[in-house]
Protein backbone atom coordinates (compact mmCIF):
# COMPACT_ATOMS: atom_id res chain seq x y z
CA UNK A 1 0.00 0.00 0.00
CA UNK A 2 1.47 3.42 -0.93
CA UNK A 3 2.08 6.07 1.73
CA UNK A 4 -1.53 7.22 1.44
CA UNK A 5 -3.64 8.01 4.46
CA UNK A 6 -5.57 4.87 5.32
CA UNK A 7 -8.71 6.95 5.55
CA UNK A 8 -8.51 7.91 1.88
CA UNK A 9 -8.49 4.23 0.91
CA UNK A 10 -11.47 3.58 3.16
CA UNK A 11 -13.37 6.44 1.56
CA UNK A 12 -12.70 5.03 -1.90
CA UNK A 13 -14.01 1.65 -0.79
CA UNK A 14 -17.03 3.11 0.93
CA UNK A 15 -17.81 3.77 4.57
CA UNK A 16 -20.36 4.84 7.10
CA UNK A 17 -21.84 8.27 6.59
CA UNK A 18 -20.96 10.90 9.17
CA UNK A 19 -23.43 10.80 12.02
CA UNK A 20 -24.76 7.27 11.38
CA UNK A 21 -22.11 5.24 13.17
CA UNK A 22 -23.60 3.04 15.92
CA UNK A 23 -22.18 3.20 19.44
CA UNK A 24 -19.15 1.01 20.04
CA UNK A 25 -17.30 -0.54 22.92
CA UNK A 26 -15.74 1.99 25.28
CA UNK A 27 -11.98 2.24 25.10
CA UNK A 28 -11.20 5.17 27.37
CA UNK A 29 -10.95 8.95 27.79
CA UNK A 30 -8.65 11.44 26.08
CA UNK A 31 -7.85 14.67 27.90
CA UNK A 32 -6.44 17.61 25.93
CA UNK A 33 -5.26 20.67 27.88
CA UNK A 34 -3.21 23.84 27.59
CA UNK A 35 -2.25 26.67 29.93
CA UNK A 36 -2.08 29.68 27.57
CA UNK A 37 -4.16 32.78 28.33
CA UNK A 38 -5.83 32.75 24.90
CA UNK A 39 -8.10 30.34 23.04
CA UNK A 40 -6.81 27.85 20.50
CA UNK A 41 -8.67 27.32 17.22
CA UNK A 42 -8.43 24.18 15.09
CA UNK A 43 -5.41 23.04 17.09
CA UNK A 44 -3.94 19.84 15.59
CA UNK A 45 -3.81 16.91 18.02
CA UNK A 46 -2.05 13.56 17.45
CA UNK A 47 -2.23 10.34 19.41
CA UNK A 48 -0.36 7.12 18.64
CA UNK A 49 -2.48 3.97 18.23
CA UNK A 50 -0.24 1.97 20.54
CA UNK A 51 -1.94 1.60 23.90
CA UNK A 52 -5.37 2.83 22.77
CA UNK A 53 -7.05 -0.62 22.98
CA UNK A 54 -8.58 -0.22 19.52
CA UNK A 55 -9.08 -3.48 17.64
CA UNK A 56 -10.69 -2.05 14.46
CA UNK A 57 -11.55 1.67 14.19
CA UNK A 58 -11.87 4.49 16.73
CA UNK A 59 -14.79 6.82 17.27
CA UNK A 60 -14.30 10.13 19.09
CA UNK A 61 -17.15 11.71 21.05
CA UNK A 62 -17.23 15.17 22.63
CA UNK A 63 -18.44 15.94 26.14
CA UNK A 64 -22.01 16.24 24.87
CA UNK A 65 -21.87 13.06 22.80
CA UNK A 66 -21.25 14.59 19.38
CA UNK A 67 -18.96 12.79 16.96
CA UNK A 68 -15.61 14.59 16.59
CA UNK A 69 -14.11 14.39 13.07
CA UNK A 70 -10.78 12.58 12.95
CA UNK A 71 -8.31 11.01 10.56
CA UNK A 72 -6.30 7.80 10.67
CA UNK A 73 -2.75 8.04 9.34
CA UNK A 74 -0.45 5.25 8.27
CA UNK A 75 2.84 6.96 9.05
CA UNK A 76 5.15 4.00 8.37
CA UNK A 77 3.45 2.75 5.18
CA UNK A 78 2.69 -0.78 6.42
CA UNK A 79 -0.99 -0.62 5.46
CA UNK A 80 -2.23 -0.23 9.04
CA UNK A 81 -3.19 3.01 10.73
CA UNK A 82 -0.88 3.96 13.58
CA UNK A 83 -1.86 7.53 14.46
CA UNK A 84 -5.17 9.16 15.34
CA UNK A 85 -5.29 12.86 14.44
CA UNK A 86 -7.93 15.56 14.82
CA UNK A 87 -8.30 19.31 15.34
CA UNK A 88 -10.15 21.01 18.15
CA UNK A 89 -10.97 24.36 19.73
CA UNK A 90 -9.82 24.99 23.30
CA UNK A 91 -10.80 27.96 25.47
CA UNK A 92 -8.04 29.85 27.29
CA UNK A 93 -6.36 27.88 30.08
CA UNK A 94 -8.77 25.00 29.57
CA UNK A 95 -9.00 21.28 29.01
CA UNK A 96 -11.47 19.08 27.17
CA UNK A 97 -12.18 15.40 27.61
CA UNK A 98 -13.18 13.17 24.69
CA UNK A 99 -14.56 9.64 24.83
CA UNK A 100 -12.85 7.03 22.67
CA UNK A 101 -14.83 4.06 21.42
CA UNK A 102 -13.87 0.94 19.49
CA UNK A 103 -16.19 0.40 16.50
CA UNK A 104 -16.38 -1.99 13.54
CA UNK A 105 -16.87 0.58 10.77
CA UNK A 106 -15.02 3.73 9.82
CA UNK A 107 -16.93 6.99 9.97
CA UNK A 108 -16.45 9.41 7.07
CA UNK A 109 -16.31 13.18 7.47
CA UNK A 110 -16.53 16.33 5.34
CA UNK A 111 -13.22 17.18 3.67
CA UNK A 112 -11.34 20.13 5.16
CA UNK A 113 -7.92 19.31 3.67
CA UNK A 114 -6.86 17.33 0.63
CA UNK A 115 -4.31 16.80 -2.17
CA UNK A 116 -5.18 16.83 -5.88
CA UNK A 117 -2.56 15.28 -8.16
CA UNK A 118 -3.04 14.12 -11.75
CA UNK A 119 -0.94 13.28 -14.79
CA UNK A 120 -1.39 12.27 -18.41
CA UNK A 121 0.98 9.82 -20.06
CA UNK A 122 0.83 11.47 -23.49
CA UNK A 123 -0.50 14.57 -25.21
CA UNK A 124 -3.52 12.57 -26.37
CA UNK A 125 -4.54 10.75 -23.19
CA UNK A 126 -6.67 12.03 -20.31
CA UNK A 127 -5.25 12.97 -16.93
CA UNK A 128 -5.55 10.26 -14.28
CA UNK A 129 -5.33 10.82 -10.51
CA UNK A 130 -2.13 9.58 -8.87
CA UNK A 131 -0.82 9.05 -5.36
CA UNK A 132 2.83 8.93 -6.44
CA UNK A 133 5.01 9.67 -9.45
CA UNK A 134 8.65 10.08 -10.46
CA UNK A 135 9.64 12.92 -12.79
CA UNK A 136 12.85 12.38 -14.74
CA UNK A 137 15.26 14.90 -16.23
CA UNK A 138 14.36 14.05 -19.84
CA UNK A 139 10.64 14.71 -19.20
CA UNK A 140 10.79 18.52 -19.10
CA UNK A 141 7.67 19.86 -20.87
CA UNK A 142 9.74 21.86 -23.35
CA UNK A 143 11.34 18.58 -24.49
CA UNK A 144 8.14 16.52 -24.51
CA UNK A 145 6.07 19.20 -26.18
CA UNK A 146 3.25 19.14 -23.63
CA UNK A 147 2.51 19.68 -19.94
CA UNK A 148 1.91 16.29 -18.27
CA UNK A 149 0.57 17.48 -14.91
CA UNK A 150 -2.79 18.89 -13.89
CA UNK A 151 -2.10 22.40 -12.48
CA UNK A 152 1.61 21.84 -13.28
CA UNK A 153 1.85 19.56 -10.25
CA UNK A 154 0.06 18.77 -6.99
CA UNK A 155 -2.24 21.15 -5.18
CA UNK A 156 -2.90 20.90 -1.47
CA UNK A 157 -5.65 22.89 0.17
CA UNK A 158 -7.69 23.33 3.30
CA UNK A 159 -10.90 25.27 3.98
CA UNK A 160 -9.04 28.62 3.81
CA UNK A 161 -6.44 28.52 1.02
CA UNK A 162 -4.80 26.31 -1.59
CA UNK A 163 -1.20 25.92 -2.69
CA UNK A 164 0.52 24.17 -5.58
CA UNK A 165 3.98 22.93 -6.47
CA UNK A 166 5.36 23.11 -10.01
CA UNK A 167 6.48 19.49 -10.24
CA UNK A 168 7.32 19.93 -13.94
CA UNK A 169 10.93 20.84 -13.19
CA UNK A 170 10.47 24.43 -12.02
CA UNK A 171 9.74 23.50 -8.37
CA UNK A 172 8.21 26.83 -7.38
CA UNK A 173 5.20 27.14 -5.06
CA UNK A 174 2.04 29.09 -5.82
CA UNK A 175 -1.14 30.29 -4.07
CA UNK A 176 -4.77 29.55 -4.86
CA UNK A 177 -7.12 32.02 -3.21
CA UNK A 178 -10.37 30.40 -2.04
CA UNK A 179 -13.81 31.99 -1.71
CA UNK A 180 -15.56 28.98 -0.15
CA UNK A 181 -14.49 26.44 2.49
CA UNK A 182 -15.37 23.45 0.29
CA UNK A 183 -12.69 21.76 -1.83
CA UNK A 184 -12.00 23.35 -5.20
CA UNK A 185 -13.53 21.38 -8.11
CA UNK A 186 -11.70 18.39 -9.55
CA UNK A 187 -11.91 19.98 -13.02
CA UNK A 188 -9.52 22.78 -12.07
CA UNK A 189 -6.70 22.54 -14.61
CA UNK A 190 -8.61 20.18 -16.95
CA UNK A 191 -10.78 20.35 -20.05
CA UNK A 192 -14.01 18.38 -20.31
CA UNK A 193 -12.05 15.53 -21.94
CA UNK A 194 -9.36 15.43 -19.25
CA UNK A 195 -6.66 17.35 -21.09
CA UNK A 196 -4.41 19.79 -19.22
CA UNK A 197 -5.53 23.43 -19.52
CA UNK A 198 -4.88 26.67 -17.69
CA UNK A 199 -8.41 27.55 -16.55
CA UNK A 200 -7.55 28.71 -13.04
CA UNK A 201 -6.22 32.21 -13.69
CA UNK A 202 -9.78 33.54 -13.96
CA UNK A 203 -12.13 34.25 -11.08
CA UNK A 204 -14.55 31.40 -10.35
CA UNK A 205 -17.03 30.81 -7.57
CA UNK A 206 -14.43 28.70 -5.74
CA UNK A 207 -11.58 31.20 -6.21
CA UNK A 208 -8.54 31.36 -8.52
CA UNK A 209 -4.78 31.33 -8.83
CA UNK A 210 -3.99 34.82 -7.58
CA UNK A 211 -0.20 34.93 -7.24
CA UNK A 212 2.22 35.52 -10.16
CA UNK A 213 5.37 33.46 -9.69
CA UNK A 214 7.43 34.94 -12.54
CA UNK A 215 7.91 34.68 -16.29
CA UNK A 216 10.29 33.38 -18.94
CA UNK A 217 12.89 36.01 -18.04
CA UNK A 218 12.84 35.54 -14.29
CA UNK A 219 11.21 32.93 -12.06
CA UNK A 220 10.71 33.40 -8.32
CA UNK A 221 10.93 30.58 -5.81
CA UNK A 222 7.25 31.19 -5.11
CA UNK A 223 5.56 31.26 -1.73
CA UNK A 224 7.72 29.07 0.48
CA UNK A 225 9.79 27.58 -2.36
CA UNK A 226 13.30 26.51 -1.42
CA UNK A 227 16.80 26.78 -2.88
CA UNK A 228 20.42 27.08 -1.83
CA UNK A 229 23.07 29.70 -1.54
CA UNK A 230 26.49 28.25 -2.32
CA UNK A 231 28.74 31.01 -1.14
CA UNK A 232 26.82 34.08 -2.29
CA UNK A 233 25.26 32.52 -5.41
CA UNK A 234 21.57 31.46 -5.23
CA UNK A 235 20.40 28.26 -6.96
CA UNK A 236 16.88 26.94 -7.46
CA UNK A 237 16.06 23.25 -7.25
CA UNK A 238 15.30 22.88 -10.90
CA UNK A 239 15.07 25.07 -13.97
CA UNK A 240 12.94 27.63 -15.77
CA UNK A 241 10.20 26.74 -18.25
CA UNK A 242 12.45 27.65 -21.20
CA UNK A 243 15.30 25.33 -20.14
CA UNK A 244 15.77 21.98 -21.87
CA UNK A 245 18.43 20.61 -19.51
CA UNK A 246 17.36 19.69 -15.99
CA UNK A 247 19.59 19.97 -12.92
CA UNK A 248 17.73 17.21 -11.04
CA UNK A 249 18.14 13.62 -12.23
CA UNK A 250 14.83 12.46 -10.76
CA UNK A 251 12.13 13.84 -8.44
CA UNK A 252 9.77 11.52 -6.60
CA UNK A 253 6.44 12.69 -5.22
CA UNK A 254 4.19 10.72 -2.88
CA UNK A 255 0.82 11.61 -1.38
CA UNK A 256 1.16 10.69 2.29
CA UNK A 257 -2.36 11.73 3.26
CA UNK A 258 -5.33 13.47 1.71
CA UNK A 259 -7.89 14.42 4.30
CA UNK A 260 -10.34 14.86 5.70
CA UNK A 261 -8.30 16.93 8.19
CA UNK A 262 -4.66 16.66 7.18
CA UNK A 263 -3.03 16.56 3.76
CA UNK A 264 0.64 15.69 3.37
CA UNK A 265 3.17 15.18 0.58
CA UNK A 266 6.71 13.88 0.25
CA UNK A 267 8.94 15.32 -2.48
CA UNK A 268 12.43 13.84 -2.85
CA UNK A 269 14.98 15.34 -5.24
CA UNK A 270 17.65 12.84 -6.23
CA UNK A 271 21.00 13.92 -7.66
CA UNK A 272 20.39 17.64 -7.84
CA UNK A 273 23.45 19.15 -9.50
CA UNK A 274 23.18 22.95 -9.34
CA UNK A 275 26.75 23.12 -10.64
CA UNK A 276 29.25 20.49 -11.85
CA UNK A 277 31.06 20.05 -8.53
CA UNK A 278 27.91 19.50 -6.42
CA UNK A 279 25.49 16.55 -6.13
CA UNK A 280 22.72 16.80 -3.52
CA UNK A 281 19.69 14.95 -2.22
CA UNK A 282 16.95 17.16 -0.79
CA UNK A 283 13.63 16.29 0.82
CA UNK A 284 10.47 18.34 1.29
CA UNK A 285 7.43 17.39 3.39
CA UNK A 286 4.54 19.86 2.85
CA UNK A 287 1.61 19.47 5.28
CA UNK A 288 -1.65 21.40 5.60
CA UNK A 289 -4.26 21.39 8.40
CA UNK A 290 -7.67 23.13 8.47
CA UNK A 291 -8.48 26.56 9.79
CA UNK A 292 -5.46 28.62 8.73
CA UNK A 293 -4.23 30.42 5.60
CA UNK A 294 -0.96 28.54 5.70
CA UNK A 295 0.90 25.34 5.06
CA UNK A 296 3.86 23.78 6.84
CA UNK A 297 6.97 22.47 5.11
CA UNK A 298 9.96 20.54 6.42
CA UNK A 299 13.22 20.43 4.46
CA UNK A 300 16.26 18.23 5.03
CA UNK A 301 19.47 17.27 3.23
CA UNK A 302 21.51 14.18 4.13
CA UNK A 303 24.81 15.64 2.91
CA UNK A 304 26.19 19.18 2.75
CA UNK A 305 29.68 20.58 2.16
CA UNK A 306 29.47 23.33 4.76
CA UNK A 307 29.36 26.39 2.54
CA UNK A 308 25.62 26.13 1.80
CA UNK A 309 22.76 28.23 3.15
CA UNK A 310 19.16 27.12 2.74
CA UNK A 311 16.95 29.85 1.26
CA UNK A 312 13.15 30.07 1.56
CA UNK A 313 11.36 32.32 -0.88
CA UNK A 314 8.79 35.11 -0.63
CA UNK A 315 7.83 36.34 -4.14
CA UNK A 316 8.13 40.02 -5.05
CA UNK A 317 6.93 39.64 -8.64
CA UNK A 318 4.14 42.20 -8.27
CA UNK A 319 5.33 44.46 -5.48
CA UNK A 320 8.03 47.08 -5.03
CA UNK A 321 7.45 47.36 -1.29
CA UNK A 322 10.28 46.27 0.99
CA UNK A 323 9.88 43.17 3.07
CA UNK A 324 8.72 43.63 6.68
CA UNK A 325 10.19 41.62 9.57
CA UNK A 326 8.24 40.44 12.62
CA UNK A 327 9.89 38.48 15.46
CA UNK A 328 7.79 36.65 18.05
CA UNK A 329 8.05 33.60 20.30
CA UNK A 330 11.15 32.22 18.60
CA UNK A 331 9.91 32.76 15.07
CA UNK A 332 10.70 35.30 12.35
CA UNK A 333 8.03 36.35 9.85
CA UNK A 334 9.07 37.99 6.60
CA UNK A 335 5.99 39.49 5.01
CA UNK A 336 4.66 41.79 2.31
CA UNK A 337 1.26 43.37 1.83
CA UNK A 338 0.29 44.87 -1.51
CA UNK A 339 -1.91 44.50 -4.58
CA UNK A 340 0.42 41.75 -5.69
CA UNK A 341 -1.94 39.54 -7.68
CA UNK A 342 -2.07 39.28 -11.47
CA UNK A 343 -2.62 42.75 -12.97
CA UNK A 344 -2.54 44.08 -9.39
CA UNK A 345 -6.26 43.41 -9.01
CA UNK A 346 -6.34 42.14 -5.44
CA UNK A 347 -4.67 42.72 -2.10
CA UNK A 348 -2.53 39.88 -0.84
CA UNK A 349 -0.69 39.42 2.40
CA UNK A 350 2.20 36.99 1.90
CA UNK A 351 4.57 35.67 4.55
CA UNK A 352 7.08 33.01 5.42
CA UNK A 353 7.62 32.06 9.08
CA UNK A 354 10.99 30.57 9.97
CA UNK A 355 12.59 29.50 13.29
CA UNK A 356 14.71 32.31 14.70
CA UNK A 357 17.43 29.94 15.90
CA UNK A 358 18.39 29.07 12.31
CA UNK A 359 17.61 32.48 10.78
CA UNK A 360 20.59 34.29 9.27
CA UNK A 361 18.88 37.35 7.80
CA UNK A 362 17.22 37.96 4.47
CA UNK A 363 18.25 39.06 1.01
CA UNK A 364 16.77 39.98 -2.36
CA UNK A 365 17.38 38.25 -5.68
CA UNK A 366 17.86 39.91 -9.10
CA UNK A 367 14.89 40.58 -11.40
CA UNK A 368 16.00 38.07 -14.03
CA UNK A 369 17.29 34.52 -14.00
CA UNK A 370 16.42 31.17 -12.41
CA UNK A 371 16.21 32.70 -8.91
CA UNK A 372 14.57 36.06 -9.52
CA UNK A 373 12.00 38.44 -8.10
CA UNK A 374 12.31 36.94 -4.65
CA UNK A 375 12.93 38.01 -1.09
CA UNK A 376 14.40 35.07 0.76
CA UNK A 377 15.20 34.04 4.30
CA UNK A 378 18.73 32.69 4.79
CA UNK A 379 18.76 29.66 7.07
CA UNK A 380 21.63 27.70 8.57
CA UNK A 381 21.85 24.17 7.24
CA UNK A 382 23.23 20.98 8.77
CA UNK A 383 23.24 17.47 7.32
CA UNK A 384 20.20 15.39 8.31
CA UNK A 385 18.80 18.16 10.52
CA UNK A 386 15.21 18.93 9.40
CA UNK A 387 14.07 22.54 9.26
CA UNK A 388 10.35 23.29 9.54
CA UNK A 389 8.78 26.55 8.41
CA UNK A 390 5.40 27.95 7.32
CA UNK A 391 4.11 29.88 4.31
CA UNK A 392 1.05 32.15 4.62
CA UNK A 393 -1.21 33.66 1.96
CA UNK A 394 -4.14 35.95 2.80
CA UNK A 395 -6.38 37.08 -0.08
CA UNK A 396 -8.92 39.89 0.23
CA UNK A 397 -11.71 37.76 -1.28
CA UNK A 398 -11.08 35.03 1.28
CA UNK A 399 -11.27 37.51 4.14
CA UNK A 400 -11.92 41.25 3.55
CA UNK A 401 -9.75 41.95 6.58
CA UNK A 402 -6.69 41.19 4.46
CA UNK A 403 -7.23 44.52 2.72
CA UNK A 404 -5.56 46.06 5.77
CA UNK A 405 -1.88 45.49 6.49
CA UNK A 406 -2.44 45.86 10.25
CA UNK A 407 -5.05 43.08 10.09
CA UNK A 408 -2.64 40.82 8.23
CA UNK A 409 0.09 41.50 10.77
CA UNK A 410 -2.29 40.67 13.64
CA UNK A 411 -3.19 37.46 11.82
CA UNK A 412 0.48 36.49 11.67
CA UNK A 413 0.89 37.22 15.38
CA UNK A 414 -2.16 35.10 16.22
CA UNK A 415 -0.99 32.29 13.96
CA UNK A 416 2.42 32.21 15.64
CA UNK A 417 0.76 32.01 19.05
CA UNK A 418 -1.43 29.15 17.83
CA UNK A 419 1.42 27.08 16.40
CA UNK A 420 3.81 27.62 19.33
CA UNK A 421 1.34 26.82 22.11
CA UNK A 422 1.73 23.19 23.21
CA UNK A 423 -1.10 20.97 24.35
CA UNK A 424 -0.85 17.96 26.62
CA UNK A 425 -2.68 14.80 25.55
CA UNK A 426 -3.30 11.96 28.00
CA UNK A 427 -5.22 8.73 27.47
CA UNK A 428 -6.93 6.89 30.33
CA UNK A 429 -8.17 3.38 29.44
CA UNK A 430 -11.61 2.37 30.59
CA UNK A 431 -11.09 0.55 33.88
CA UNK A 432 -13.88 -1.90 33.03
CA UNK A 433 -12.07 -3.33 29.98
Residue pairs with C-beta under 8 A, 6 or more apart in sequence:
1 9
1 74
1 77
1 78
1 79
2 77
2 131
2 132
2 254
2 255
3 74
3 77
3 131
3 132
3 254
3 255
3 256
3 266
4 74
4 131
4 255
4 256
4 257
4 258
5 71
5 72
5 73
5 74
5 256
5 257
5 258
5 259
5 262
5 264
6 72
6 73
6 74
6 79
6 80
6 81
7 71
7 72
7 73
7 81
7 106
7 257
7 259
7 260
8 257
8 258
8 259
10 72
10 106
10 108
11 108
15 105
15 106
15 107
15 108
16 105
16 106
16 107
16 108
17 107
17 108
18 67
18 69
18 107
18 108
18 109
18 110
19 67
21 59
21 67
21 103
21 105
21 107
22 103
23 101
23 103
24 59
24 101
24 102
24 103
24 104
25 101
25 102
25 103
26 99
26 100
26 101
26 102
26 430
26 432
26 433
27 52
27 53
27 54
27 58
27 100
27 101
27 102
27 429
27 430
27 433
28 52
28 53
28 99
28 100
28 427
28 428
28 429
28 430
28 433
29 97
29 98
29 99
29 100
29 427
29 428
29 430
30 47
30 60
30 97
30 98
30 99
30 100
30 425
30 426
30 427
30 428
31 95
31 96
31 97
31 98
31 424
31 425
31 426
31 428
32 45
32 88
32 90
32 95
32 96
32 97
32 98
32 423
32 424
32 425
33 90
33 94
33 95
33 96
33 423
33 424
34 40
34 43
34 90
34 93
34 94
34 95
34 421
34 422
34 423
34 424
35 93
36 92
36 93
36 417
36 421
37 92
37 93
38 92
38 417
38 421
39 89
39 90
39 91
39 92
40 88
40 89
40 90
40 418
40 421
40 423
41 89
41 291
41 418
42 87
42 88
42 89
42 289
42 290
42 291
42 292
43 87
43 88
43 89
43 90
43 418
43 421
43 423
44 85
44 86
44 87
44 262
44 289
45 85
45 86
45 87
45 88
45 423
45 425
46 83
46 84
46 85
46 425
47 83
47 84
47 85
47 425
47 427
48 82
48 83
48 84
49 81
49 82
49 83
49 84
50 82
51 427
51 429
52 58
52 84
52 100
52 427
53 102
53 429
53 430
53 433
54 100
54 102
55 102
56 102
56 103
56 104
56 105
57 72
57 102
57 103
57 104
57 105
57 106
57 107
58 70
58 72
58 84
58 100
58 101
58 102
58 103
59 67
59 100
59 101
59 102
59 103
59 107
60 67
60 68
60 70
60 84
60 86
60 98
60 99
60 100
60 101
61 67
61 68
61 98
61 99
61 100
61 101
62 68
62 96
62 98
63 96
63 97
63 98
67 107
68 86
68 88
68 98
69 86
69 87
69 109
69 110
69 112
69 260
69 261
70 84
70 85
70 86
70 109
70 261
71 84
71 85
71 86
71 257
71 259
71 260
71 261
71 262
72 81
72 83
72 84
72 85
72 106
73 81
73 82
73 83
73 85
73 256
73 257
73 262
74 80
74 81
74 82
75 82
75 83
76 82
85 261
85 262
86 261
87 261
87 289
87 290
87 291
88 96
90 96
90 423
100 427
108 260
109 260
109 261
110 260
111 182
111 183
111 259
111 260
112 158
112 159
112 181
112 259
112 260
112 261
112 290
112 291
113 156
113 157
113 158
113 159
113 258
113 259
113 260
113 261
113 262
113 263
113 288
113 289
113 290
114 156
114 157
114 183
114 258
114 259
114 260
114 263
115 154
115 155
115 156
115 255
115 257
115 258
115 259
115 263
115 264
115 265
116 129
116 150
116 151
116 154
116 155
116 156
116 157
116 184
116 186
116 188
117 129
117 130
117 131
117 133
117 149
117 150
117 153
117 154
117 155
117 253
117 255
118 127
118 128
118 129
118 130
118 149
118 150
118 189
118 190
119 127
119 128
119 130
119 133
119 148
119 149
119 150
120 126
120 127
120 128
120 146
120 148
120 194
120 195
120 196
121 128
121 148
122 146
123 144
123 145
123 146
125 194
126 193
126 194
126 195
127 150
127 190
127 194
127 195
127 196
130 255
131 254
131 255
132 252
132 253
132 254
132 255
133 167
133 252
133 253
134 250
134 251
134 252
134 253
135 167
135 168
135 169
135 250
135 251
135 252
135 253
136 249
136 250
137 245
137 246
137 248
137 249
137 250
138 246
139 148
139 169
140 168
140 169
140 239
140 243
140 244
140 246
141 147
141 148
141 168
141 169
141 241
142 241
142 242
142 243
142 244
143 244
146 196
147 168
147 196
148 168
148 196
149 167
149 168
149 196
150 188
150 189
150 190
150 196
151 164
151 188
151 189
151 200
152 164
152 166
152 167
152 168
152 170
152 189
153 164
153 165
153 166
153 167
153 168
153 253
154 164
154 165
154 167
154 253
154 255
154 265
155 162
155 163
155 164
155 176
155 184
155 188
156 162
156 163
156 164
156 263
156 265
156 286
156 288
156 295
157 163
157 176
157 178
157 183
157 184
157 263
157 288
158 263
158 288
158 289
158 290
158 291
158 292
159 178
159 181
159 182
159 290
159 291
160 178
160 181
160 290
160 291
160 292
160 293
160 398
161 175
161 176
161 177
161 178
161 293
161 294
161 393
161 394
161 395
161 398
162 175
162 176
162 177
162 178
162 184
162 207
163 173
163 174
163 175
163 176
163 223
163 224
163 286
163 288
163 295
163 391
163 393
164 173
164 174
164 176
164 209
165 171
165 172
165 173
165 174
165 265
165 267
165 286
166 172
166 173
166 174
166 213
166 222
166 238
167 251
167 253
167 267
168 241
169 238
169 239
169 243
169 246
169 248
170 219
170 236
170 238
170 239
170 240
170 241
171 225
171 236
171 237
171 238
171 248
171 251
171 269
172 213
172 214
172 219
172 220
172 221
172 222
172 225
172 236
172 313
173 213
173 221
173 222
173 223
173 224
173 225
173 313
173 391
174 209
174 211
174 213
174 222
174 223
175 209
175 210
175 211
175 223
175 348
175 350
175 393
175 395
176 184
176 200
176 207
176 208
176 209
176 210
177 207
177 208
177 209
177 210
177 341
177 346
177 348
177 393
177 395
177 397
177 398
178 184
178 206
178 207
178 395
178 398
179 205
179 206
179 207
179 397
179 398
180 205
180 206
180 207
182 206
184 206
184 207
185 206
187 199
188 199
188 200
188 206
189 196
189 197
189 198
189 199
189 200
190 196
190 197
190 199
191 197
191 199
200 208
200 209
201 208
201 209
201 342
202 208
207 395
207 397
207 398
209 342
210 341
210 342
210 346
210 348
210 395
211 222
211 223
211 315
211 317
211 340
211 341
211 348
211 350
211 393
212 315
212 317
212 318
212 340
212 341
212 342
213 219
213 220
213 222
213 315
213 317
214 220
214 315
214 317
214 372
214 373
216 240
216 241
216 242
217 368
217 372
218 366
218 367
218 368
218 369
218 372
218 373
219 236
219 240
219 241
219 370
219 371
219 372
219 373
220 313
220 315
220 316
220 317
220 365
220 371
220 372
220 373
220 374
221 227
221 236
221 311
221 312
221 313
221 315
221 371
221 374
221 376
222 313
222 315
223 313
223 314
223 315
223 350
223 352
223 391
223 393
224 295
224 297
224 312
224 313
224 352
224 389
224 390
224 391
225 236
225 312
225 313
226 237
226 282
226 284
226 297
226 299
226 310
226 311
226 312
226 313
227 234
227 235
227 236
227 237
227 310
227 311
227 313
227 371
227 376
228 234
228 235
228 237
228 274
228 280
228 308
228 309
228 310
228 311
228 381
229 235
229 308
229 309
229 310
229 311
229 378
230 274
230 275
230 278
230 307
230 308
231 307
234 311
234 365
234 371
234 376
235 247
235 274
235 275
235 370
235 371
236 370
236 371
237 247
237 248
237 269
237 272
237 274
237 282
238 246
238 247
238 248
239 245
239 246
239 247
239 370
240 370
243 370
247 272
247 273
247 274
248 269
248 270
248 271
248 272
248 273
249 270
249 271
249 272
249 273
250 270
250 271
251 267
251 268
251 269
251 270
252 266
252 267
252 268
252 270
253 265
253 266
253 267
253 268
254 265
254 266
255 264
255 265
256 264
256 265
256 266
256 285
257 263
257 264
261 289
261 290
262 287
262 288
262 289
263 287
263 288
264 285
264 286
264 287
264 288
265 284
265 285
265 286
265 287
266 283
266 284
266 285
267 283
267 284
267 285
267 286
268 281
268 282
268 283
268 284
269 280
269 281
269 282
269 283
269 284
270 281
271 279
271 280
271 281
272 279
272 280
272 281
272 282
273 279
273 280
274 280
278 305
280 301
280 303
280 304
281 301
281 302
281 303
282 299
282 300
282 301
283 299
283 300
283 301
284 297
284 298
284 299
285 297
285 298
285 299
286 295
286 296
286 297
287 295
287 296
287 297
287 298
288 294
288 295
288 296
289 296
292 392
292 415
292 418
293 392
293 393
293 394
293 398
293 399
293 411
294 353
294 390
294 391
294 392
294 393
294 415
295 390
295 391
296 388
296 389
296 390
297 388
297 389
297 390
297 391
298 386
298 387
298 388
298 389
299 310
299 386
299 387
299 389
300 384
300 385
300 386
300 387
301 381
301 383
301 384
302 383
302 384
303 383
304 381
304 382
304 383
308 381
309 360
309 378
309 379
309 380
309 381
310 378
310 379
310 380
310 381
310 387
311 363
311 371
311 376
311 377
311 378
311 379
312 352
312 354
312 376
312 377
312 379
312 389
313 352
313 374
313 375
313 376
314 323
314 334
314 335
314 336
314 350
314 351
314 352
314 374
314 375
314 376
314 377
315 340
315 350
315 373
315 374
315 375
316 323
316 336
316 340
316 364
316 373
316 374
316 375
317 340
317 373
318 338
318 339
318 340
318 341
318 342
318 344
319 336
319 338
319 339
319 340
321 336
321 337
321 338
323 334
323 335
323 336
323 362
323 364
323 375
324 334
324 335
324 336
324 337
324 409
325 332
325 333
325 334
325 362
326 332
326 333
326 335
326 409
326 412
326 413
327 333
327 356
328 413
328 416
328 417
329 416
329 417
329 420
330 355
330 356
330 357
330 420
331 353
331 354
331 355
331 356
331 416
331 420
332 353
332 354
332 355
332 356
332 359
332 377
333 351
333 352
333 353
333 392
333 412
333 416
334 351
334 352
334 354
334 362
334 375
334 377
335 349
335 350
335 351
335 352
335 392
335 408
335 409
335 412
336 349
336 350
336 351
336 375
337 347
337 348
337 349
337 350
337 405
337 408
337 409
338 347
338 348
339 345
339 346
339 347
339 348
340 348
340 350
341 347
341 348
341 395
346 395
346 396
346 397
347 395
347 396
347 402
347 403
348 393
348 394
348 395
348 396
348 402
349 392
349 393
349 394
349 402
349 405
349 408
349 411
350 392
350 393
350 394
351 391
351 392
351 393
351 408
351 412
352 377
352 389
352 390
352 391
352 392
353 389
353 390
353 391
353 392
353 412
353 415
353 416
353 419
354 377
354 379
354 387
354 389
355 387
355 388
355 389
358 379
358 380
358 387
359 377
359 378
359 379
360 378
360 379
360 380
361 377
361 378
362 375
362 376
362 377
362 378
363 375
363 376
363 378
364 374
364 375
364 376
365 371
365 372
365 373
365 374
365 375
365 376
366 372
367 373
377 389
379 387
379 389
381 387
390 415
390 419
392 411
392 412
392 415
394 402
394 408
394 411
395 402
396 402
396 403
401 407
401 408
401 411
402 408
402 411
